[in-house]
Structures are given as structure tokens and as C-alpha cells.
Amino acid sequence: MTTDITKITPRAPRLPVSVLLAGLSLGFYIIIALSTGETAQLSASGILGLFQRMVALGLVAIGQTFVILVGSIDLSVAALISAVAVLASHVMQGDSTMMLPAIVLCLGLCLMVGLINGALVAYGGINPLIATLGTGLVIQGVLAASFGMLQGAVAREFQALAYGGLLGVPYSLVLLAALSLAAAFVLDRTLFGARIYAVGGNPDGARLAGIRTERVILSAHVVASLFAGASGLYLAARLQSGTPWIGRDGIYDLESIAVTVIGGTILAGGKGGVAGTLAGVLLFASLDAGFNMLGIDAFLKQVLRGAIVIAAVAVHAVRTKGHVA
């Protein structure tokens, strides 16, 4: 009697989604720059310019990662970005002595909006799509009724956040790197991070384990609103005045969700992280830069980006043999 013994060959390790996306994004950027003769885009300043395209979307997307990881979502971030930009410039009025009060007021507004969103979702039992969409519409309505044009001006010193630098590295990139590392540390190395993954992965099991899931969801929404506020402050420094439409026109709500999902964070919650989200942001920044070098029409850009989002999520679904939503 013979027994067939089948050899089990170990599967080759797969590249992390973040590494794969970053490689594809940079490869696309380099190929477009070479093919169009825009070799200046491959210089140190050109690469820094590419990374600076990531700042505004990157900040809000990191916050969006927190709420998606707990199985929620936040559609109010675009309106909140606009509100922060308007509030910061309206309070400063070009006066450097008002920088700190303006920042404190903006973060206070973000804290309040985050608490409202979190309370509606966690304690009110309202679907997060409806709750945060409603909050965003209220904010946008107040802005439209109160501020119909550019509002105020930020202090000249505050503009350094967008245009200044340290040893050749823009302050905005330092801010993005610092907050990204802090967010990654919280998710990977703290009890709060572990609870976020637990609540998103299995809310009933987390509740039975003694985790107060409502508090975790509430906290995640607060984090998302604070990161949206950071993005709004950066955009105020970049545009030098309050713009009531900057968040809406930038589509930061939908794009932050798109890059987070592309980066491997599943909409059901419990899986994903900051590295993948930043890789998704880099993909969008590379696409924007590449399309500009190719001279592609703005409307066609949106069509191509939408198609790429669908393709990227589909590829990720095939690689993981599961669902992303």
C-alpha cells in the first residue's frame, strides 16, 4: 500500500498594498515625465512638489481612515474644511497676534462637529452616511448664508505653513509626516488603536469583551474632524484667505474615502492602516501631476480617476480573495 505525499510549496509573500501602490504611482509619474520631456519634474524640487500635492488630501484621509476602521464614515469633512478655512482667515484678518486664537477656535469647532457626528452615529443609532451628510449640509448652508465670497486674510507668518520650509523641506510635508507617524503609532501601538480594530472587525465581540464601542466610535469621529481641521488650516495658509467652497470643490469627502479604500482599508471596518491610505493619496497626486503634464482636460481627468479607482479596488479585491465593502 502506497501513500501519495503531496508537497506543499510555500506561497511567495505578497507585497503590501502600500508598497505596491507607491511603486506603481512613482513609476507612472516617472514614465509620464520622461515621455513628455518634463524632466524638470524629476528634480528634487519636482519630487517635493509631487509630495506637496498629497498634503491637503492626505491629512483628511488619515482622519477618514479612523472612522472607516470602526465601520463608520464621515461625509462632513469637506464642509468642515471650508468652515475652518473661513473661520481662520476671518479671525486673523492678517494679524499675526491672532494666529493662536484662530487655531484654537478652529480646532474647537472641529471637536464640536466630531462630537456631534460621533454622538449621532454611536448613541443615536443614525446611519453614518445620513448623520454626517446632514452635518455637512448644515455647515455648508451656514457658510453659504453668511459668507458668499473670500473672507478675511490669514497672517503673513501663517502662510509659512504652506510656503515655508526647513532645510529645503516644506513645513507642510513635515506636518503631514509628523501627523501620519502619530496616527500610525496610535493605531499600531496603543490600546485605543487595538480597540478601533476590534470594534470595526467584530463590534458584538468587542462589546462582549468589555469595550465601550460607542466611545470608540465617538472618538474616531473626533479624530476625523480634527484631521479635517488640520487640512482646512493648511488650505487657508495656501490660499491666504477664507474660501467657503474649497472643501466642496476639492471633493475631499469622496476622495478621502476613495484613497482610503484603495489603500486597503475595507469599508466594513477592522482592516487597513495609515500606510495604505498615504499610498492611495500618492496615487491620486501622481495621477494629477501626470495628467497635467499630458495636458488632459479637467473633465476627462475625473472620468479617468473614477475608472482607476474602480480598477484599483477590483484588483485589491482579487488579491485578498474578499470584499472591500
Backbone torsions as a table, in degrees:
resi	resn	phi	psi	omega
1	MET	NA	125.0	-177.6
2	THR	-110.1	146.5	179.1
3	THR	-117.3	125.2	178.0
4	ASP	-81.6	126.3	178.5
5	ILE	-109.0	116.0	-178.7
6	THR	-92.3	126.4	178.0
7	LYS	-75.2	132.9	177.0
8	ILE	-100.5	110.9	-179.3
9	THR	-88.0	128.7	-178.8
10	PRO	-64.1	140.4	179.0
11	ARG	-75.5	142.2	177.8
12	ALA	-64.6	136.7	-179.4
13	PRO	-62.7	139.3	179.7
14	ARG	-87.1	146.4	176.1
15	LEU	-68.0	140.4	174.3
16	PRO	-58.9	149.6	-180.0
17	VAL	-57.2	-40.2	-177.4
18	SER	-62.3	-43.0	-179.9
19	VAL	-67.3	-43.8	-179.8
20	LEU	-62.1	-46.9	-179.5
21	LEU	-63.9	-44.0	180.0
22	ALA	-62.1	-42.1	178.9
23	GLY	-63.5	-44.8	179.2
24	LEU	-64.5	-40.2	-178.3
25	SER	-64.6	-49.0	179.9
26	LEU	-66.3	-37.0	177.3
27	GLY	-62.1	-44.2	177.5
28	PHE	-60.4	-45.4	-178.6
29	TYR	-61.2	-44.7	-178.5
30	ILE	-66.2	-43.6	-178.9
31	ILE	-63.0	-43.5	179.6
32	ILE	-65.3	-41.9	-179.9
33	ALA	-62.2	-41.5	-180.0
34	LEU	-71.1	-41.9	-177.2
35	SER	-70.0	-28.1	179.8
36	THR	-95.3	-2.3	-179.2
37	GLY	77.6	9.9	179.9
38	GLU	-87.2	58.4	-175.3
39	THR	-67.6	-19.3	177.3
40	ALA	-63.2	-23.6	178.5
41	GLN	-70.3	-12.0	180.0
42	LEU	-97.6	0.5	176.3
43	SER	-74.7	174.4	-179.2
44	ALA	-60.6	-43.4	179.7
45	SER	-66.7	-34.5	178.5
46	GLY	-66.6	-41.3	178.8
47	ILE	-67.6	-40.1	176.7
48	LEU	-63.2	-36.8	176.4
49	GLY	-62.6	-38.8	176.6
50	LEU	-61.6	-46.0	-179.1
51	PHE	-66.8	-32.6	178.2
52	GLN	-66.7	-25.3	175.5
53	ARG	-64.1	-17.5	-176.1
54	MET	-85.0	-16.5	-164.7
55	VAL	-62.9	-57.3	-173.9
56	ALA	-61.4	-50.8	179.9
57	LEU	-68.9	-36.6	-178.8
58	GLY	-61.4	-42.6	-179.4
59	LEU	-62.9	-49.2	-178.0
60	VAL	-69.5	-31.3	-179.7
61	ALA	-69.6	-33.6	176.8
62	ILE	-62.6	-43.5	176.7
63	GLY	-64.9	-38.5	177.8
64	GLN	-63.1	-31.7	178.5
65	THR	-60.3	-39.6	-179.8
66	PHE	-61.9	-46.3	-176.7
67	VAL	-72.8	-34.2	177.9
68	ILE	-68.9	-34.5	178.6
69	LEU	-63.1	-28.9	177.5
70	VAL	-91.1	8.7	177.5
71	GLY	84.2	16.2	178.6
72	SER	-112.0	-165.5	179.5
73	ILE	-162.7	157.8	-178.3
74	ASP	-135.5	110.2	178.6
75	LEU	-99.8	6.4	-178.9
76	SER	-93.9	-4.4	-171.5
77	VAL	-65.2	-35.3	-178.7
78	ALA	-63.7	-46.6	178.5
79	ALA	-65.6	-35.9	-180.0
80	LEU	-67.5	-37.4	176.3
81	ILE	-59.1	-46.3	178.4
82	SER	-61.2	-44.0	-178.6
83	ALA	-62.1	-41.5	-180.0
84	VAL	-66.4	-43.3	179.1
85	ALA	-60.8	-42.9	179.8
86	VAL	-67.7	-46.4	-177.7
87	LEU	-62.8	-42.9	-178.5
88	ALA	-61.5	-48.2	-178.2
89	SER	-71.4	-33.2	179.9
90	HIS	-68.5	-37.7	-179.4
91	VAL	-76.1	-41.8	-177.1
92	MET	-67.9	-49.6	-176.1
93	GLN	51.0	38.8	177.6
94	GLY	77.4	3.0	-176.4
95	ASP	-96.5	118.6	-177.5
96	SER	-66.2	-26.4	-179.8
97	THR	-70.7	-13.3	-179.6
98	MET	-98.6	7.4	-178.6
99	MET	-62.8	-50.4	-177.7
100	LEU	-64.2	-46.9	176.4
101	PRO	-58.6	-38.2	-179.4
102	ALA	-64.6	-44.0	-179.4
103	ILE	-64.6	-43.2	-179.6
104	VAL	-62.5	-43.8	179.2
105	LEU	-63.4	-41.0	-180.0
106	CYS	-64.3	-45.1	179.5
107	LEU	-67.9	-33.0	175.3
108	GLY	-63.8	-41.6	176.1
109	LEU	-61.3	-43.5	179.4
110	CYS	-63.3	-41.3	178.1
111	LEU	-60.3	-43.5	-179.4
112	MET	-64.1	-45.3	-179.7
113	VAL	-64.5	-41.0	178.5
114	GLY	-62.5	-40.9	178.3
115	LEU	-65.5	-40.1	178.4
116	ILE	-64.3	-48.3	178.6
117	ASN	-58.4	-47.8	-177.8
118	GLY	-64.1	-39.1	179.6
119	ALA	-67.0	-41.1	179.5
120	LEU	-63.2	-39.7	-177.0
121	VAL	-79.6	-51.2	-172.3
122	ALA	-77.3	-43.3	-174.9
123	TYR	-102.2	-29.2	179.5
124	GLY	-85.6	-14.2	179.2
125	GLY	69.1	19.6	-179.7
126	ILE	-84.7	139.7	177.7
127	ASN	-55.8	131.3	-175.8
128	PRO	-60.2	-32.1	176.6
129	LEU	-60.4	-46.2	-178.5
130	ILE	-71.6	-43.7	-176.7
131	ALA	-62.8	-50.6	-176.2
132	THR	-75.5	-30.8	174.0
133	LEU	-63.9	-42.7	178.1
134	GLY	-62.4	-43.6	178.1
135	THR	-61.1	-43.4	179.5
136	GLY	-63.5	-39.5	179.0
137	LEU	-65.9	-37.7	177.1
138	VAL	-62.6	-46.8	179.9
139	ILE	-61.8	-46.9	-178.7
140	GLN	-64.1	-36.1	177.9
141	GLY	-65.1	-42.5	177.5
142	VAL	-62.6	-41.8	178.6
143	LEU	-63.2	-45.4	-178.4
144	ALA	-63.6	-37.0	-178.4
145	ALA	-76.5	-30.4	-173.5
146	SER	-100.5	-32.0	-174.7
147	PHE	-132.9	102.2	-178.4
148	GLY	-94.6	-1.8	-176.5
149	MET	-148.6	-177.5	176.9
150	LEU	-55.7	137.4	-172.0
151	GLN	-121.1	121.0	172.7
152	GLY	63.4	-162.0	178.8
153	ALA	-156.8	140.1	177.6
154	VAL	-79.3	159.1	179.6
155	ALA	-66.0	149.4	179.7
156	ARG	-58.2	-39.0	-179.8
157	GLU	-65.3	-32.7	-179.2
158	PHE	-69.7	-26.4	179.3
159	GLN	-64.7	-17.2	177.3
160	ALA	-61.0	-25.4	177.5
161	LEU	-58.6	-33.5	-179.2
162	ALA	-98.5	-29.6	-171.5
163	TYR	-117.8	-9.9	180.0
164	GLY	-90.1	175.7	-179.8
165	GLY	-162.0	170.2	179.1
166	LEU	-129.9	116.4	-178.8
167	LEU	55.1	39.6	177.7
168	GLY	85.1	-4.8	179.7
169	VAL	-102.9	122.9	-179.6
170	PRO	-58.9	142.4	177.7
171	TYR	-59.2	-32.7	-179.1
172	SER	-63.4	-37.3	177.5
173	LEU	-71.0	-35.6	175.8
174	VAL	-61.9	-42.8	178.5
175	LEU	-62.1	-47.1	-179.9
176	LEU	-62.1	-43.6	-179.9
177	ALA	-63.9	-43.7	-178.0
178	ALA	-64.7	-46.0	-179.1
179	LEU	-70.2	-32.5	177.5
180	SER	-65.8	-45.0	178.9
181	LEU	-64.3	-39.8	178.8
182	ALA	-64.0	-43.2	179.9
183	ALA	-65.4	-42.2	178.9
184	ALA	-63.9	-39.4	178.3
185	PHE	-63.0	-44.2	-179.8
186	VAL	-61.4	-44.5	-177.4
187	LEU	-70.3	-37.2	-171.9
188	ASP	-94.7	-24.1	-168.8
189	ARG	-124.3	2.5	-176.6
190	THR	-121.2	162.8	178.3
191	LEU	-65.7	-36.8	178.0
192	PHE	-60.8	-42.3	178.1
193	GLY	-63.0	-42.8	178.8
194	ALA	-62.3	-37.5	179.0
195	ARG	-69.3	-33.7	176.6
196	ILE	-61.5	-47.6	179.1
197	TYR	-64.9	-37.7	-179.5
198	ALA	-66.2	-44.9	-179.6
199	VAL	-65.8	-40.9	179.2
200	GLY	-70.5	-36.4	-177.6
201	GLY	-76.4	-40.2	-178.0
202	ASN	-155.4	84.5	-176.0
203	PRO	-59.4	-38.4	179.2
204	ASP	-66.4	-42.9	178.1
205	GLY	-64.5	-39.0	178.0
206	ALA	-63.5	-39.4	179.5
207	ARG	-66.0	-40.8	178.5
208	LEU	-67.6	-26.3	178.7
209	ALA	-80.4	0.1	176.9
210	GLY	95.7	6.1	179.0
211	ILE	-81.6	131.2	176.5
212	ARG	-80.9	89.4	-171.6
213	THR	-60.2	-34.9	-179.4
214	GLU	-61.1	-41.2	179.8
215	ARG	-66.2	-36.6	-179.7
216	VAL	-66.5	-44.8	179.1
217	ILE	-63.5	-43.0	177.8
218	LEU	-59.4	-45.3	-179.4
219	SER	-64.1	-39.3	179.6
220	ALA	-62.4	-39.2	178.3
221	HIS	-68.6	-34.9	175.9
222	VAL	-64.1	-43.2	177.8
223	VAL	-60.5	-43.8	-179.7
224	ALA	-61.4	-42.1	-179.6
225	SER	-67.9	-38.2	178.8
226	LEU	-66.2	-39.8	177.3
227	PHE	-68.3	-36.0	174.5
228	ALA	-62.9	-38.2	176.5
229	GLY	-62.9	-40.4	176.7
230	ALA	-61.1	-40.4	177.3
231	SER	-64.4	-41.2	178.2
232	GLY	-63.2	-40.1	177.7
233	LEU	-64.9	-40.6	177.6
234	TYR	-62.8	-44.0	-179.3
235	LEU	-67.1	-34.6	175.7
236	ALA	-62.8	-42.2	177.6
237	ALA	-65.4	-37.3	-178.1
238	ARG	-71.5	-42.1	-177.4
239	LEU	-89.9	-11.5	173.4
240	GLN	70.4	4.2	176.7
241	SER	-159.3	167.8	-179.8
242	GLY	-77.7	132.2	-179.2
243	THR	-126.7	106.6	-174.3
244	PRO	-64.1	-12.9	-176.0
245	TRP	-111.1	0.8	-172.4
246	ILE	-62.0	-40.3	-180.0
247	GLY	-69.5	-42.9	-179.5
248	ARG	-66.1	-48.1	-178.0
249	ASP	-67.5	-28.8	178.0
250	GLY	-78.8	-7.7	-179.6
251	ILE	50.8	42.0	-175.0
252	TYR	-69.0	-22.8	178.1
253	ASP	-68.8	-53.5	-177.2
254	LEU	-72.3	-38.0	-178.9
255	GLU	-69.2	-35.1	177.7
256	SER	-65.2	-36.1	175.9
257	ILE	-67.9	-42.4	-177.8
258	ALA	-61.7	-48.6	-177.2
259	VAL	-69.0	-30.6	177.6
260	THR	-66.8	-43.5	179.6
261	VAL	-70.0	-40.8	176.7
262	ILE	-58.4	-36.2	-178.8
263	GLY	-75.9	1.5	173.2
264	GLY	104.9	1.6	175.7
265	THR	-84.3	120.8	-175.2
266	ILE	-83.8	144.1	-177.1
267	LEU	-64.8	-23.1	178.2
268	ALA	-72.4	-16.5	178.2
269	GLY	95.0	163.3	173.2
270	GLY	90.7	-6.6	-178.2
271	LYS	-146.4	132.0	178.3
272	GLY	139.2	-168.7	-179.3
273	GLY	176.2	178.3	-174.8
274	VAL	-69.7	-38.9	-177.3
275	ALA	-59.7	-45.3	179.2
276	GLY	-64.0	-39.9	178.8
277	THR	-61.9	-45.5	178.9
278	LEU	-63.6	-35.0	176.0
279	ALA	-64.6	-38.3	175.7
280	GLY	-64.5	-38.9	177.0
281	VAL	-65.0	-41.1	177.2
282	LEU	-61.4	-37.7	176.9
283	LEU	-59.8	-47.5	-179.6
284	PHE	-64.9	-39.6	178.6
285	ALA	-64.4	-40.4	178.9
286	SER	-66.8	-39.3	177.7
287	LEU	-63.5	-45.1	179.3
288	ASP	-60.2	-47.3	-179.3
289	ALA	-64.3	-43.3	-179.9
290	GLY	-64.4	-42.9	179.2
291	PHE	-64.7	-36.4	177.0
292	ASN	-64.9	-41.0	178.5
293	MET	-65.3	-32.7	178.8
294	LEU	-82.7	-11.5	-179.7
295	GLY	70.3	33.9	-178.5
296	ILE	-76.9	140.2	179.4
297	ASP	-59.0	146.0	-175.9
298	ALA	-59.8	-39.3	-179.4
299	PHE	-69.1	-38.8	177.9
300	LEU	-66.6	-31.8	176.7
301	LYS	-56.9	-45.4	-178.1
302	GLN	-63.8	-39.8	178.5
303	VAL	-62.4	-47.3	-178.4
304	LEU	-65.6	-39.4	179.3
305	ARG	-65.7	-40.5	177.7
306	GLY	-61.4	-42.9	179.1
307	ALA	-64.0	-38.9	-179.6
308	ILE	-68.4	-37.4	176.8
309	VAL	-60.3	-46.9	179.8
310	ILE	-61.5	-45.2	-179.1
311	ALA	-63.7	-42.9	-178.2
312	ALA	-64.6	-43.3	179.1
313	VAL	-66.3	-38.3	178.5
314	ALA	-63.9	-43.1	178.5
315	VAL	-62.9	-41.9	178.8
316	HIS	-63.0	-38.2	179.1
317	ALA	-63.5	-40.4	179.6
318	VAL	-67.5	-41.7	-178.4
319	ARG	-65.0	-35.6	-176.9
320	THR	-94.0	-3.8	-179.9
321	LYS	56.5	33.3	-178.0
322	GLY	-146.8	-163.4	-179.0
323	HIS	-110.7	147.4	178.0
324	VAL	-100.9	-4.6	-179.5
325	ALA	-139.9	NA	NA
